[in-house]
Amino acid sequence: MRYEILGDTLPVVVCHLENGEKMINEGGSMCWMSPNMRMETGSNGGAGKALGRLFAGERIFQNSYTAQGGPGMVAFASSFPGSIRPFQIAPGQEVVFQKSAFLAAEAGVTLSVHFNKKLGAGLFGGEGFIMQKVSGAGIAFAEFDGHVVEYPLQPGQQIVVDTGHLAAMDASCSMDIQTVRGAKNVLFGGEGLFLTTVTGPGRVWLQTMPISNVAAALLPYIPTNTSN
């Protein structure tokens, strides 16, 4: 499979497949394809994996696209202004995505639910208890909000992230929360009470424009019904 990521703020990944090669996605992201691509919808792994994907913010059913009778092409578009990133997945190189980040992948990639092990991180870290774990073998594509910045973390090295900005991390990383120190910082700093701490070893990907921040910025400009 060859691919190219096109576009800036509203990107699309165009995948070029050889005869018999297959891509999977969660539905709704396919935007165009060549006429020899066969689409099939199924649970892809049975009821257990389907429910796991539902908890991870995706749909129960997955679509598969297979090139038939020769090379084919299928394209998957981002649903929000931001970035599409490719990830090479292999045994021992699993990646954890934020909820609903998974866009598409080669057929050898598996999407499952990932539970935060620490209670505090799930309750207060802003990322929730449930994230997406991508495993198996192949290339996976994820969509993130805004631009994405990657940081490699050494064993024990940490980075502190504001709520919603954690896009993805290697499964070898761990996350926890820390409280913002100082009463004035909490009351007037605008960052809330809790921050997320990611600890290496592994890579972490941070997004610049979480959709929740966009919604909060637009809220004062949304007309409200003031009539009695």
Phi, psi and omega in degrees: 000130172250151180215159173218136178258119185245155178092162182253276183279340177233077190280164174221142174253123180257119184254126179255116187251145170278165181306126179091346178288152188226145172239151175238151172209174185268003179094138177093346184258345179290129184244332171198161180200162176285156186292347180267011175274125178264124180260134175224143180245132180198178182281341176052069177120000177095180186295323181299310180291327179296316178293324177299319177295324178298315178296331181276007175095008180250180180277158180295319183260145175249152173259144173238145181233119184240132176284129181236136176074014180143184180299148179223173182218139175215142184237141180235130186251151175291148181265358184207147178306125183173224188224149169247129181238138174271147178227127176275112184259138178204162176305127184084359179232047178283154181231144177252125180257157167296160182301133177073013181279334184300131180249305182194168180196164170293159189297339180279359182265141181241135177253130180218172181278144178235121181262133172294129186283335183262129185301316183298320180296323180288321184281319192238353187283349178088347180262347178084169178291326192250128174231188183248129176252128181249122183224189182096218181213128179141187179260131176243147178244136178233148177252135182232162184272122181077204177275160183240135178241131182255135176234127172274130180249133175281165178306125180084347179287142185234158170221140183257128190235135176286157184306129175091348184271350176283115183264316182196162175204153172299146181297344178284345178279161174232156180229148178212183179241159170221150180273148174289130184271144176093128182299318180295322178298318180292315186283323189238357184284338178080005182257001181082193185264333186236147173233155180264133177248123177253131183242134178282176022271150176139179180261150176228139180244128183244139181254145188272341188222074178302141182299331178295324177292322178297315180299319180294324180290328181276340187305317181295342184261000180275122182298142176243152181280110182259002181286149180279000000 
